[in-house]
Structure formats: C-alpha cells, structure tokens
Amino acid sequence: MTIQTDAEYQAGMSRLEALDTNNPANLAEMEALGNALEVYEDNHGYAPVRPDSLVFRIERYMFEHRLKKQELARLLGITNSRLSEVLNGKRAVNMDLGRRLYTKLHIPAEFVLMHA
C-alpha cells in the first residue's frame, strides 16, 4: 500500500481513525495503513510530535478520552479543518483556542502559552 497525494493521506488518516482497535480483524489493515502513512509523512516533511509539545498534549487527550478529531473539534467549538491544521503544524494556536484548550482540555495555561 502506498500513499501518493495529500488527499490520499487525509483519507488514510480518516480511515485509520474509523477502524475499531478492539477488533482483531482490523489489525492487518491498521498496520499496513499505518506504515503507508508513516512513509508519506517521512517523505513530505511531517515533523514527529515531541512529547512536550502542545500537539502531543492534544493528541494524548484525544487518546485518553477516545475522541475522534471531529468530536474534539466540536468540544473545542472549532472546525475540523482548523483542528487538523493545528495538529499538523500548519496553523498556530491563537489566544481564543489557547483559552479553550485550558478550559475544555485542562491543559495548563502556562504550558499553552509557552508552546503556542
């Protein structure tokens, strides 16, 4: 499996999020898709998420609360595309979103300010 375009990458990410991790029948597809997505990211300059980054904290919250991107976007009161841009490093966190990260996700305000 190879991913050639950004549209294929976005579709692959959506598919990976939709797969049920508790279903053993999905494991082979998840592994193949995950590997293809990783190769695309490596070849297109996607930076790995550092454990002390704001993106890491947001993604950890999603994982811990079993939220999909669209659910988190709804919780934060922002569009799915804006959340994707923030998570992919294409858009900075402004004060309004920083405030929402603090009040809704309980990410410490100091951390949000230092890493926004």
Biopython code that builds the backbone (N, CA, C, O; Angstrom):
import numpy as np
from Bio.PDB.StructureBuilder import StructureBuilder

atoms = [
    (1, "MET", "N", (0.861, -1.173, 0.000)),
    (1, "MET", "CA", (0.000, 0.000, 0.000)),
    (1, "MET", "C", (0.905, 1.234, 0.000)),
    (1, "MET", "O", (1.816, 1.346, 0.820)),
    (2, "THR", "N", (0.645, 2.147, -0.919)),
    (2, "THR", "CA", (1.394, 3.404, -0.961)),
    (2, "THR", "C", (0.427, 4.570, -1.016)),
    (2, "THR", "O", (-0.682, 4.458, -1.538)),
    (3, "ILE", "N", (0.865, 5.681, -0.473)),
    (3, "ILE", "CA", (0.078, 6.907, -0.468)),
    (3, "ILE", "C", (0.884, 7.942, -1.241)),
    (3, "ILE", "O", (2.045, 8.204, -0.928)),
    (4, "GLN", "N", (0.249, 8.525, -2.256)),
    (4, "GLN", "CA", (0.949, 9.425, -3.152)),
    (4, "GLN", "C", (0.578, 10.897, -2.976)),
    (4, "GLN", "O", (1.417, 11.772, -3.191)),
    (5, "THR", "N", (-0.653, 11.179, -2.591)),
    (5, "THR", "CA", (-1.128, 12.562, -2.549)),
    (5, "THR", "C", (-1.622, 12.941, -1.158)),
    (5, "THR", "O", (-1.861, 12.088, -0.303)),
    (6, "ASP", "N", (-1.766, 14.255, -0.958)),
    (6, "ASP", "CA", (-2.284, 14.727, 0.317)),
    (6, "ASP", "C", (-3.723, 14.255, 0.524)),
    (6, "ASP", "O", (-4.124, 13.964, 1.651)),
    (7, "ALA", "N", (-4.494, 14.178, -0.549)),
    (7, "ALA", "CA", (-5.876, 13.694, -0.439)),
    (7, "ALA", "C", (-5.897, 12.238, 0.016)),
    (7, "ALA", "O", (-6.714, 11.859, 0.855)),
    (8, "GLU", "N", (-5.002, 11.424, -0.535)),
    (8, "GLU", "CA", (-4.909, 10.028, -0.108)),
    (8, "GLU", "C", (-4.456, 9.940, 1.349)),
    (8, "GLU", "O", (-4.928, 9.090, 2.104)),
    (9, "TYR", "N", (-3.539, 10.824, 1.733)),
    (9, "TYR", "CA", (-3.074, 10.857, 3.119)),
    (9, "TYR", "C", (-4.231, 11.180, 4.060)),
    (9, "TYR", "O", (-4.421, 10.499, 5.067)),
    (10, "GLN", "N", (-5.008, 12.223, 3.733)),
    (10, "GLN", "CA", (-6.141, 12.603, 4.586)),
    (10, "GLN", "C", (-7.171, 11.476, 4.654)),
    (10, "GLN", "O", (-7.718, 11.198, 5.721)),
    (11, "ALA", "N", (-7.434, 10.832, 3.521)),
    (11, "ALA", "CA", (-8.381, 9.714, 3.503)),
    (11, "ALA", "C", (-7.851, 8.558, 4.353)),
    (11, "ALA", "O", (-8.612, 7.908, 5.070)),
    (12, "GLY", "N", (-6.547, 8.308, 4.269)),
    (12, "GLY", "CA", (-5.936, 7.246, 5.071)),
    (12, "GLY", "C", (-6.023, 7.535, 6.555)),
    (12, "GLY", "O", (-6.298, 6.640, 7.355)),
    (13, "MET", "N", (-5.785, 8.800, 6.926)),
    (13, "MET", "CA", (-5.890, 9.182, 8.337)),
    (13, "MET", "C", (-7.330, 8.994, 8.830)),
    (13, "MET", "O", (-7.555, 8.496, 9.933)),
    (14, "SER", "N", (-8.287, 9.391, 8.012)),
    (14, "SER", "CA", (-9.701, 9.225, 8.385)),
    (14, "SER", "C", (-10.042, 7.749, 8.549)),
    (14, "SER", "O", (-10.729, 7.359, 9.493)),
    (15, "ARG", "N", (-9.555, 6.940, 7.624)),
    (15, "ARG", "CA", (-9.826, 5.501, 7.687)),
    (15, "ARG", "C", (-9.191, 4.898, 8.946)),
    (15, "ARG", "O", (-9.814, 4.081, 9.625)),
    (16, "LEU", "N", (-7.968, 5.296, 9.252)),
    (16, "LEU", "CA", (-7.286, 4.773, 10.431)),
    (16, "LEU", "C", (-8.040, 5.140, 11.706)),
    (16, "LEU", "O", (-8.148, 4.326, 12.623)),
    (17, "GLU", "N", (-8.564, 6.373, 11.762)),
    (17, "GLU", "CA", (-9.343, 6.794, 12.930)),
    (17, "GLU", "C", (-10.640, 6.006, 13.052)),
    (17, "GLU", "O", (-11.115, 5.751, 14.158)),
    (18, "ALA", "N", (-11.214, 5.620, 11.908)),
    (18, "ALA", "CA", (-12.512, 4.943, 11.907)),
    (18, "ALA", "C", (-12.401, 3.467, 12.288)),
    (18, "ALA", "O", (-13.380, 2.871, 12.738)),
    (19, "LEU", "N", (-11.225, 2.876, 12.113)),
    (19, "LEU", "CA", (-11.076, 1.454, 12.415)),
    (19, "LEU", "C", (-11.185, 1.202, 13.918)),
    (19, "LEU", "O", (-10.667, 1.969, 14.730)),
    (20, "ASP", "N", (-11.855, 0.136, 14.265)),
    (20, "ASP", "CA", (-12.037, -0.257, 15.661)),
    (20, "ASP", "C", (-10.795, -1.007, 16.129)),
    (20, "ASP", "O", (-10.507, -2.106, 15.656)),
    (21, "THR", "N", (-10.067, -0.405, 17.058)),
    (21, "THR", "CA", (-8.827, -1.024, 17.537)),
    (21, "THR", "C", (-9.081, -2.282, 18.362)),
    (21, "THR", "O", (-8.159, -3.063, 18.599)),
    (22, "ASN", "N", (-10.306, -2.482, 18.795)),
    (22, "ASN", "CA", (-10.627, -3.673, 19.593)),
    (22, "ASN", "C", (-11.019, -4.866, 18.740)),
    (22, "ASN", "O", (-11.271, -5.949, 19.268)),
    (23, "ASN", "N", (-11.073, -4.679, 17.427)),
    (23, "ASN", "CA", (-11.460, -5.757, 16.529)),
    (23, "ASN", "C", (-10.205, -6.353, 15.902)),
    (23, "ASN", "O", (-9.550, -5.691, 15.097)),
    (24, "PRO", "N", (-9.856, -7.587, 16.254)),
    (24, "PRO", "CA", (-8.632, -8.204, 15.716)),
    (24, "PRO", "C", (-8.627, -8.295, 14.187)),
    (24, "PRO", "O", (-7.555, -8.342, 13.583)),
    (25, "ALA", "N", (-9.788, -8.319, 13.560)),
    (25, "ALA", "CA", (-9.856, -8.405, 12.101)),
    (25, "ALA", "C", (-9.288, -7.151, 11.445)),
    (25, "ALA", "O", (-8.920, -7.191, 10.272)),
    (26, "ASN", "N", (-9.210, -6.047, 12.167)),
    (26, "ASN", "CA", (-8.715, -4.788, 11.608)),
    (26, "ASN", "C", (-7.208, -4.609, 11.755)),
    (26, "ASN", "O", (-6.645, -3.674, 11.187)),
    (27, "LEU", "N", (-6.548, -5.481, 12.501)),
    (27, "LEU", "CA", (-5.136, -5.267, 12.824)),
    (27, "LEU", "C", (-4.239, -5.236, 11.599)),
    (27, "LEU", "O", (-3.349, -4.389, 11.519)),
    (28, "ALA", "N", (-4.443, -6.133, 10.643)),
    (28, "ALA", "CA", (-3.593, -6.162, 9.449)),
    (28, "ALA", "C", (-3.765, -4.885, 8.632)),
    (28, "ALA", "O", (-2.784, -4.312, 8.159)),
    (29, "GLU", "N", (-5.016, -4.438, 8.464)),
    (29, "GLU", "CA", (-5.261, -3.201, 7.717)),
    (29, "GLU", "C", (-4.673, -2.002, 8.458)),
    (29, "GLU", "O", (-4.095, -1.109, 7.838)),
    (30, "MET", "N", (-4.820, -1.981, 9.773)),
    (30, "MET", "CA", (-4.288, -0.870, 10.553)),
    (30, "MET", "C", (-2.763, -0.802, 10.426)),
    (30, "MET", "O", (-2.201, 0.283, 10.282)),
    (31, "GLU", "N", (-2.103, -1.945, 10.477)),
    (31, "GLU", "CA", (-0.643, -1.957, 10.366)),
    (31, "GLU", "C", (-0.188, -1.496, 8.987)),
    (31, "GLU", "O", (0.723, -0.676, 8.875)),
    (32, "ALA", "N", (-0.818, -2.018, 7.938)),
    (32, "ALA", "CA", (-0.440, -1.628, 6.577)),
    (32, "ALA", "C", (-0.704, -0.142, 6.347)),
    (32, "ALA", "O", (0.135, 0.558, 5.781)),
    (33, "LEU", "N", (-1.850, 0.333, 6.779)),
    (33, "LEU", "CA", (-2.195, 1.737, 6.609)),
    (33, "LEU", "C", (-1.270, 2.624, 7.431)),
    (33, "LEU", "O", (-0.817, 3.661, 6.948)),
    (34, "GLY", "N", (-0.992, 2.232, 8.649)),
    (34, "GLY", "CA", (-0.087, 2.999, 9.498)),
    (34, "GLY", "C", (1.305, 3.110, 8.901)),
    (34, "GLY", "O", (1.923, 4.174, 8.954)),
    (35, "ASN", "N", (1.802, 2.017, 8.333)),
    (35, "ASN", "CA", (3.117, 2.038, 7.698)),
    (35, "ASN", "C", (3.125, 2.948, 6.474)),
    (35, "ASN", "O", (4.074, 3.706, 6.270)),
    (36, "ALA", "N", (2.078, 2.877, 5.662)),
    (36, "ALA", "CA", (1.990, 3.727, 4.463)),
    (36, "ALA", "C", (1.902, 5.200, 4.852)),
    (36, "ALA", "O", (2.534, 6.048, 4.222)),
    (37, "LEU", "N", (1.132, 5.502, 5.872)),
    (37, "LEU", "CA", (1.018, 6.888, 6.343)),
    (37, "LEU", "C", (2.355, 7.388, 6.874)),
    (37, "LEU", "O", (2.730, 8.537, 6.642)),
    (38, "GLU", "N", (3.072, 6.529, 7.584)),
    (38, "GLU", "CA", (4.370, 6.919, 8.136)),
    (38, "GLU", "C", (5.382, 7.210, 7.020)),
    (38, "GLU", "O", (6.149, 8.169, 7.116)),
    (39, "VAL", "N", (5.389, 6.402, 5.980)),
    (39, "VAL", "CA", (6.293, 6.637, 4.851)),
    (39, "VAL", "C", (5.956, 7.970, 4.187)),
    (39, "VAL", "O", (6.852, 8.750, 3.866)),
    (40, "TYR", "N", (4.667, 8.230, 3.982)),
    (40, "TYR", "CA", (4.257, 9.504, 3.374)),
    (40, "TYR", "C", (4.705, 10.676, 4.244)),
    (40, "TYR", "O", (5.224, 11.666, 3.728)),
    (41, "GLU", "N", (4.510, 10.573, 5.552)),
    (41, "GLU", "CA", (4.913, 11.646, 6.467)),
    (41, "GLU", "C", (6.425, 11.874, 6.415)),
    (41, "GLU", "O", (6.888, 13.014, 6.378)),
    (42, "ASP", "N", (7.179, 10.791, 6.413)),
    (42, "ASP", "CA", (8.640, 10.910, 6.358)),
    (42, "ASP", "C", (9.096, 11.590, 5.076)),
    (42, "ASP", "O", (10.043, 12.377, 5.091)),
    (43, "ASN", "N", (8.428, 11.289, 3.967)),
    (43, "ASN", "CA", (8.820, 11.830, 2.665)),
    (43, "ASN", "C", (8.306, 13.236, 2.402)),
    (43, "ASN", "O", (8.738, 13.879, 1.445)),
    (44, "HIS", "N", (7.389, 13.728, 3.237)),
    (44, "HIS", "CA", (6.778, 15.036, 2.984)),
    (44, "HIS", "C", (6.997, 16.031, 4.126)),
    (44, "HIS", "O", (6.261, 17.009, 4.256)),
    (45, "GLY", "N", (7.997, 15.778, 4.937)),
    (45, "GLY", "CA", (8.406, 16.760, 5.929)),
    (45, "GLY", "C", (7.521, 16.891, 7.147)),
    (45, "GLY", "O", (7.583, 17.907, 7.841)),
    (46, "TYR", "N", (6.701, 15.898, 7.428)),
    (46, "TYR", "CA", (5.913, 15.957, 8.653)),
    (46, "TYR", "C", (6.858, 15.714, 9.823)),
    (46, "TYR", "O", (7.550, 14.698, 9.884)),
    (47, "ALA", "N", (6.872, 16.655, 10.739)),
    (47, "ALA", "CA", (7.770, 16.537, 11.883)),
    (47, "ALA", "C", (7.141, 15.616, 12.928)),
    (47, "ALA", "O", (5.933, 15.673, 13.159)),
    (48, "PRO", "N", (7.953, 14.774, 13.555)),
    (48, "PRO", "CA", (7.400, 13.941, 14.625)),
    (48, "PRO", "C", (6.950, 14.817, 15.793)),
    (48, "PRO", "O", (7.511, 15.885, 16.039)),
    (49, "VAL", "N", (5.950, 14.355, 16.490)),
    (49, "VAL", "CA", (5.410, 15.106, 17.620)),
    (49, "VAL", "C", (6.286, 14.858, 18.839)),
    (49, "VAL", "O", (6.483, 13.717, 19.256)),
    (50, "ARG", "N", (6.801, 15.924, 19.398)),
    (50, "ARG", "CA", (7.620, 15.804, 20.597)),
    (50, "ARG", "C", (6.706, 15.596, 21.807)),
    (50, "ARG", "O", (5.624, 16.179, 21.859)),
    (51, "PRO", "N", (7.120, 14.775, 22.782)),
    (51, "PRO", "CA", (6.281, 14.519, 23.945)),
    (51, "PRO", "C", (5.973, 15.751, 24.784)),
    (51, "PRO", "O", (5.028, 15.743, 25.572)),
    (52, "ASP", "N", (6.754, 16.800, 24.624)),
    (52, "ASP", "CA", (6.497, 18.002, 25.413)),
    (52, "ASP", "C", (5.825, 19.095, 24.590)),
    (52, "ASP", "O", (5.846, 20.264, 24.974)),
    (53, "SER", "N", (5.233, 18.721, 23.467)),
    (53, "SER", "CA", (4.606, 19.710, 22.601)),
    (53, "SER", "C", (3.107, 19.834, 22.903)),
    (53, "SER", "O", (2.501, 18.953, 23.512)),
    (54, "LEU", "N", (2.550, 20.924, 22.471)),
    (54, "LEU", "CA", (1.117, 21.145, 22.642)),
    (54, "LEU", "C", (0.315, 20.142, 21.819)),
    (54, "LEU", "O", (-0.728, 19.659, 22.259)),
    (55, "VAL", "N", (0.810, 19.831, 20.620)),
    (55, "VAL", "CA", (0.130, 18.844, 19.777)),
    (55, "VAL", "C", (0.091, 17.493, 20.483)),
    (55, "VAL", "O", (-0.926, 16.801, 20.439)),
    (56, "PHE", "N", (1.178, 17.116, 21.126)),
    (56, "PHE", "CA", (1.209, 15.858, 21.868)),
    (56, "PHE", "C", (0.160, 15.860, 22.969)),
    (56, "PHE", "O", (-0.553, 14.873, 23.151)),
    (57, "ARG", "N", (0.063, 16.944, 23.693)),
    (57, "ARG", "CA", (-0.931, 17.020, 24.775)),
    (57, "ARG", "C", (-2.349, 16.890, 24.226)),
    (57, "ARG", "O", (-3.188, 16.212, 24.818)),
    (58, "ILE", "N", (-2.614, 17.540, 23.095)),
    (58, "ILE", "CA", (-3.941, 17.462, 22.489)),
    (58, "ILE", "C", (-4.225, 16.043, 22.026)),
    (58, "ILE", "O", (-5.305, 15.509, 22.281)),
    (59, "GLU", "N", (-3.259, 15.427, 21.344)),
    (59, "GLU", "CA", (-3.451, 14.061, 20.857)),
    (59, "GLU", "C", (-3.575, 13.070, 22.013)),
    (59, "GLU", "O", (-4.339, 12.109, 21.926)),
    (60, "ARG", "N", (-2.831, 13.298, 23.093)),
    (60, "ARG", "CA", (-2.947, 12.427, 24.260)),
    (60, "ARG", "C", (-4.351, 12.535, 24.862)),
    (60, "ARG", "O", (-4.933, 11.528, 25.267)),
    (61, "TYR", "N", (-4.898, 13.762, 24.919)),
    (61, "TYR", "CA", (-6.255, 13.952, 25.429)),
    (61, "TYR", "C", (-7.240, 13.173, 24.550)),
    (61, "TYR", "O", (-8.137, 12.502, 25.061)),
    (62, "MET", "N", (-7.069, 13.267, 23.229)),
    (62, "MET", "CA", (-7.947, 12.532, 22.313)),
    (62, "MET", "C", (-7.868, 11.032, 22.591)),
    (62, "MET", "O", (-8.891, 10.349, 22.651)),
    (63, "PHE", "N", (-6.654, 10.528, 22.758)),
    (63, "PHE", "CA", (-6.464, 9.104, 23.010)),
    (63, "PHE", "C", (-7.083, 8.691, 24.343)),
    (63, "PHE", "O", (-7.811, 7.701, 24.418)),
    (64, "GLU", "N", (-6.792, 9.446, 25.378)),
    (64, "GLU", "CA", (-7.287, 9.095, 26.712)),
    (64, "GLU", "C", (-8.804, 9.135, 26.801)),
    (64, "GLU", "O", (-9.406, 8.357, 27.543)),
    (65, "HIS", "N", (-9.424, 10.035, 26.051)),
    (65, "HIS", "CA", (-10.880, 10.172, 26.102)),
    (65, "HIS", "C", (-11.579, 9.506, 24.919)),
    (65, "HIS", "O", (-12.788, 9.638, 24.729)),
    (66, "ARG", "N", (-10.772, 8.781, 24.125)),
    (66, "ARG", "CA", (-11.299, 8.031, 22.972)),
    (66, "ARG", "C", (-12.128, 8.934, 22.061)),
    (66, "ARG", "O", (-13.241, 8.587, 21.665)),
    (67, "LEU", "N", (-11.567, 10.090, 21.739)),
    (67, "LEU", "CA", (-12.251, 11.048, 20.869)),
    (67, "LEU", "C", (-11.664, 11.024, 19.474)),
    (67, "LEU", "O", (-10.455, 10.882, 19.295)),
    (68, "LYS", "N", (-12.524, 11.163, 18.501)),
    (68, "LYS", "CA", (-12.071, 11.362, 17.125)),
    (68, "LYS", "C", (-11.865, 12.856, 16.928)),
    (68, "LYS", "O", (-12.324, 13.672, 17.727)),
    (69, "LYS", "N", (-11.164, 13.201, 15.846)),
    (69, "LYS", "CA", (-10.874, 14.617, 15.604)),
    (69, "LYS", "C", (-12.138, 15.460, 15.538)),
    (69, "LYS", "O", (-12.185, 16.555, 16.099)),
    (70, "GLN", "N", (-13.159, 14.960, 14.860)),
    (70, "GLN", "CA", (-14.379, 15.752, 14.734)),
    (70, "GLN", "C", (-15.069, 15.945, 16.085)),
    (70, "GLN", "O", (-15.696, 16.980, 16.312)),
    (71, "GLU", "N", (-14.962, 14.973, 16.975)),
    (71, "GLU", "CA", (-15.536, 15.109, 18.311)),
    (71, "GLU", "C", (-14.766, 16.142, 19.137)),
    (71, "GLU", "O", (-15.360, 16.938, 19.865)),
    (72, "LEU", "N", (-13.449, 16.118, 19.015)),
    (72, "LEU", "CA", (-12.641, 17.103, 19.732)),
    (72, "LEU", "C", (-12.884, 18.499, 19.183)),
    (72, "LEU", "O", (-12.978, 19.461, 19.945)),
    (73, "ALA", "N", (-12.986, 18.615, 17.861)),
    (73, "ALA", "CA", (-13.261, 19.919, 17.256)),
    (73, "ALA", "C", (-14.588, 20.470, 17.775)),
    (73, "ALA", "O", (-14.697, 21.656, 18.084)),
    (74, "ARG", "N", (-15.584, 19.612, 17.868)),
    (74, "ARG", "CA", (-16.888, 20.036, 18.380)),
    (74, "ARG", "C", (-16.776, 20.473, 19.841)),
    (74, "ARG", "O", (-17.361, 21.480, 20.237)),
    (75, "LEU", "N", (-16.023, 19.711, 20.641)),
    (75, "LEU", "CA", (-15.819, 20.055, 22.047)),
    (75, "LEU", "C", (-15.148, 21.426, 22.185)),
    (75, "LEU", "O", (-15.499, 22.214, 23.063)),
    (76, "LEU", "N", (-14.180, 21.695, 21.309)),
    (76, "LEU", "CA", (-13.452, 22.961, 21.361)),
    (76, "LEU", "C", (-14.190, 24.098, 20.661)),
    (76, "LEU", "O", (-13.805, 25.261, 20.787)),
    (77, "GLY", "N", (-15.247, 23.766, 19.925)),
    (77, "GLY", "CA", (-16.007, 24.793, 19.218)),
    (77, "GLY", "C", (-15.272, 25.346, 18.006)),
    (77, "GLY", "O", (-15.406, 26.525, 17.679)),
    (78, "ILE", "N", (-14.491, 24.488, 17.336)),
    (78, "ILE", "CA", (-13.772, 24.906, 16.132)),
    (78, "ILE", "C", (-14.092, 23.924, 15.014)),
    (78, "ILE", "O", (-14.675, 22.866, 15.251)),
    (79, "THR", "N", (-13.708, 24.282, 13.799)),
    (79, "THR", "CA", (-13.969, 23.400, 12.665)),
    (79, "THR", "C", (-12.959, 22.257, 12.640)),
    (79, "THR", "O", (-11.871, 22.353, 13.208)),
    (80, "ASN", "N", (-13.346, 21.169, 11.965)),
    (80, "ASN", "CA", (-12.440, 20.029, 11.812)),
    (80, "ASN", "C", (-11.172, 20.447, 11.088)),
    (80, "ASN", "O", (-10.078, 20.017, 11.452)),
    (81, "SER", "N", (-11.313, 21.284, 10.063)),
    (81, "SER", "CA", (-10.139, 21.685, 9.288)),
    (81, "SER", "C", (-9.181, 22.522, 10.125)),
    (81, "SER", "O", (-7.965, 22.377, 10.004)),
    (82, "ARG", "N", (-9.714, 23.394, 10.971)),
    (82, "ARG", "CA", (-8.833, 24.193, 11.836)),
    (82, "ARG", "C", (-8.070, 23.293, 12.799)),
    (82, "ARG", "O", (-6.871, 23.485, 13.005)),
    (83, "LEU", "N", (-8.746, 22.317, 13.388)),
    (83, "LEU", "CA", (-8.074, 21.393, 14.295)),
    (83, "LEU", "C", (-6.997, 20.610, 13.547)),
    (83, "LEU", "O", (-5.892, 20.440, 14.064)),
    (84, "SER", "N", (-7.294, 20.139, 12.357)),
    (84, "SER", "CA", (-6.302, 19.402, 11.573)),
    (84, "SER", "C", (-5.085, 20.266, 11.267)),
    (84, "SER", "O", (-3.951, 19.793, 11.333)),
    (85, "GLU", "N", (-5.319, 21.526, 10.934)),
    (85, "GLU", "CA", (-4.201, 22.426, 10.657)),
    (85, "GLU", "C", (-3.327, 22.618, 11.887)),
    (85, "GLU", "O", (-2.101, 22.647, 11.777)),
    (86, "VAL", "N", (-3.941, 22.748, 13.052)),
    (86, "VAL", "CA", (-3.179, 22.894, 14.297)),
    (86, "VAL", "C", (-2.377, 21.622, 14.572)),
    (86, "VAL", "O", (-1.195, 21.692, 14.907)),
    (87, "LEU", "N", (-3.018, 20.468, 14.432)),
    (87, "LEU", "CA", (-2.349, 19.204, 14.729)),
    (87, "LEU", "C", (-1.221, 18.909, 13.747)),
    (87, "LEU", "O", (-0.251, 18.240, 14.103)),
    (88, "ASN", "N", (-1.338, 19.401, 12.519)),
    (88, "ASN", "CA", (-0.298, 19.176, 11.508)),
    (88, "ASN", "C", (0.753, 20.281, 11.487)),
    (88, "ASN", "O", (1.655, 20.260, 10.649)),
    (89, "GLY", "N", (0.648, 21.246, 12.401)),
    (89, "GLY", "CA", (1.634, 22.311, 12.478)),
    (89, "GLY", "C", (1.500, 23.368, 11.405)),
    (89, "GLY", "O", (2.419, 24.161, 11.199)),
    (90, "LYS", "N", (0.371, 23.392, 10.718)),
    (90, "LYS", "CA", (0.156, 24.365, 9.650)),
    (90, "LYS", "C", (-0.518, 25.634, 10.144)),
    (90, "LYS", "O", (-0.615, 26.614, 9.405)),
    (91, "ARG", "N", (-0.982, 25.626, 11.384)),
    (91, "ARG", "CA", (-1.660, 26.785, 11.952)),
    (91, "ARG", "C", (-1.272, 26.914, 13.414)),
    (91, "ARG", "O", (-1.250, 25.929, 14.152)),
    (92, "ALA", "N", (-0.968, 28.128, 13.822)),
    (92, "ALA", "CA", (-0.600, 28.379, 15.216)),
    (92, "ALA", "C", (-1.850, 28.460, 16.090)),
    (92, "ALA", "O", (-2.954, 28.714, 15.607)),
    (93, "VAL", "N", (-1.650, 28.240, 17.367)),
    (93, "VAL", "CA", (-2.737, 28.365, 18.340)),
    (93, "VAL", "C", (-2.849, 29.832, 18.735)),
    (93, "VAL", "O", (-1.882, 30.425, 19.213)),
    (94, "ASN", "N", (-4.031, 30.417, 18.537)),
    (94, "ASN", "CA", (-4.247, 31.808, 18.949)),
    (94, "ASN", "C", (-4.777, 31.828, 20.387)),
    (94, "ASN", "O", (-5.001, 30.780, 20.994)),
    (95, "MET", "N", (-4.970, 33.030, 20.914)),
    (95, "MET", "CA", (-5.405, 33.155, 22.315)),
    (95, "MET", "C", (-6.769, 32.506, 22.555)),
    (95, "MET", "O", (-6.985, 31.881, 23.593)),
    (96, "ASP", "N", (-7.685, 32.651, 21.602)),
    (96, "ASP", "CA", (-9.017, 32.071, 21.766)),
    (96, "ASP", "C", (-8.925, 30.552, 21.885)),
    (96, "ASP", "O", (-9.511, 29.965, 22.795)),
    (97, "LEU", "N", (-8.193, 29.912, 20.972)),
    (97, "LEU", "CA", (-8.047, 28.461, 21.032)),
    (97, "LEU", "C", (-7.251, 28.065, 22.269)),
    (97, "LEU", "O", (-7.562, 27.053, 22.898)),
    (98, "GLY", "N", (-6.242, 28.831, 22.626)),
    (98, "GLY", "CA", (-5.472, 28.553, 23.839)),
    (98, "GLY", "C", (-6.360, 28.540, 25.074)),
    (98, "GLY", "O", (-6.213, 27.684, 25.946)),
    (99, "ARG", "N", (-7.278, 29.491, 25.143)),
    (99, "ARG", "CA", (-8.218, 29.558, 26.265)),
    (99, "ARG", "C", (-9.110, 28.314, 26.277)),
    (99, "ARG", "O", (-9.401, 27.766, 27.341)),
    (100, "ARG", "N", (-9.538, 27.875, 25.103)),
    (100, "ARG", "CA", (-10.394, 26.687, 25.023)),
    (100, "ARG", "C", (-9.626, 25.427, 25.420)),
    (100, "ARG", "O", (-10.175, 24.531, 26.062)),
    (101, "LEU", "N", (-8.349, 25.367, 25.031)),
    (101, "LEU", "CA", (-7.530, 24.222, 25.434)),
    (101, "LEU", "C", (-7.394, 24.162, 26.948)),
    (101, "LEU", "O", (-7.397, 23.086, 27.546)),
    (102, "TYR", "N", (-7.276, 25.326, 27.552)),
    (102, "TYR", "CA", (-7.167, 25.400, 29.013)),
    (102, "TYR", "C", (-8.489, 25.024, 29.683)),
    (102, "TYR", "O", (-8.498, 24.207, 30.604)),
    (103, "THR", "N", (-9.605, 25.606, 29.235)),
    (103, "THR", "CA", (-10.878, 25.374, 29.916)),
    (103, "THR", "C", (-11.500, 24.027, 29.591)),
    (103, "THR", "O", (-12.104, 23.403, 30.463)),
    (104, "LYS", "N", (-11.364, 23.568, 28.359)),
    (104, "LYS", "CA", (-12.027, 22.322, 27.959)),
    (104, "LYS", "C", (-11.157, 21.086, 28.171)),
    (104, "LYS", "O", (-11.655, 20.046, 28.601)),
    (105, "LEU", "N", (-9.861, 21.191, 27.873)),
    (105, "LEU", "CA", (-8.980, 20.032, 27.972)),
    (105, "LEU", "C", (-8.128, 20.037, 29.231)),
    (105, "LEU", "O", (-7.438, 19.062, 29.531)),
    (106, "HIS", "N", (-8.181, 21.142, 29.964)),
    (106, "HIS", "CA", (-7.434, 21.285, 31.213)),
    (106, "HIS", "C", (-5.921, 21.193, 31.014)),
    (106, "HIS", "O", (-5.193, 20.683, 31.865)),
    (107, "ILE", "N", (-5.473, 21.700, 29.867)),
    (107, "ILE", "CA", (-4.029, 21.824, 29.639)),
    (107, "ILE", "C", (-3.608, 23.095, 30.364)),
    (107, "ILE", "O", (-4.206, 24.147, 30.138)),
    (108, "PRO", "N", (-2.611, 23.033, 31.216)),
    (108, "PRO", "CA", (-2.218, 24.217, 31.990)),
    (108, "PRO", "C", (-1.977, 25.440, 31.100)),
    (108, "PRO", "O", (-1.344, 25.341, 30.049)),
    (109, "ALA", "N", (-2.484, 26.578, 31.534)),
    (109, "ALA", "CA", (-2.374, 27.816, 30.766)),
    (109, "ALA", "C", (-0.917, 28.173, 30.478)),
    (109, "ALA", "O", (-0.592, 28.635, 29.384)),
    (110, "GLU", "N", (-0.055, 27.962, 31.444)),
    (110, "GLU", "CA", (1.367, 28.270, 31.253)),
    (110, "GLU", "C", (1.956, 27.429, 30.131)),
    (110, "GLU", "O", (2.752, 27.918, 29.328)),
    (111, "PHE", "N", (1.558, 26.156, 30.081)),
    (111, "PHE", "CA", (2.044, 25.273, 29.038)),
    (111, "PHE", "C", (1.549, 25.721, 27.672)),
    (111, "PHE", "O", (2.305, 25.738, 26.701)),
    (112, "VAL", "N", (0.260, 26.089, 27.604)),
    (112, "VAL", "CA", (-0.311, 26.555, 26.340)),
    (112, "VAL", "C", (0.428, 27.803, 25.862)),
    (112, "VAL", "O", (0.773, 27.908, 24.685)),
    (113, "LEU", "N", (0.667, 28.735, 26.758)),
    (113, "LEU", "CA", (1.364, 29.979, 26.382)),
    (113, "LEU", "C", (2.808, 29.702, 25.947)),
    (113, "LEU", "O", (3.297, 30.321, 25.002)),
    (114, "MET", "N", (3.474, 28.802, 26.611)),
    (114, "MET", "CA", (4.869, 28.515, 26.285)),
    (114, "MET", "C", (5.016, 27.784, 24.951)),
    (114, "MET", "O", (6.045, 27.904, 24.286)),
    (115, "HIS", "N", (3.987, 27.026, 24.561)),
    (115, "HIS", "CA", (4.110, 26.171, 23.378)),
    (115, "HIS", "C", (3.204, 26.582, 22.217)),
    (115, "HIS", "O", (3.171, 25.903, 21.191)),
    (116, "ALA", "N", (2.485, 27.664, 22.365)),
    (116, "ALA", "CA", (1.570, 28.084, 21.292)),
    (116, "ALA", "C", (2.344, 28.773, 20.188)),
    (116, "ALA", "O", (1.755, 29.200, 19.195)),
]
sb = StructureBuilder()
sb.init_structure("model")
sb.init_model(0)
sb.init_chain("A")
sb.init_seg("    ")
for serial, (resi, resn, name, xyz) in enumerate(atoms, 1):
    if name == "N":
        sb.init_residue(resn, " ", resi, " ")
    sb.init_atom(name, np.array(xyz, "f"), 0.0, 1.0, " ", f" {name:<3s}", serial, name[0])
structure = sb.get_structure()
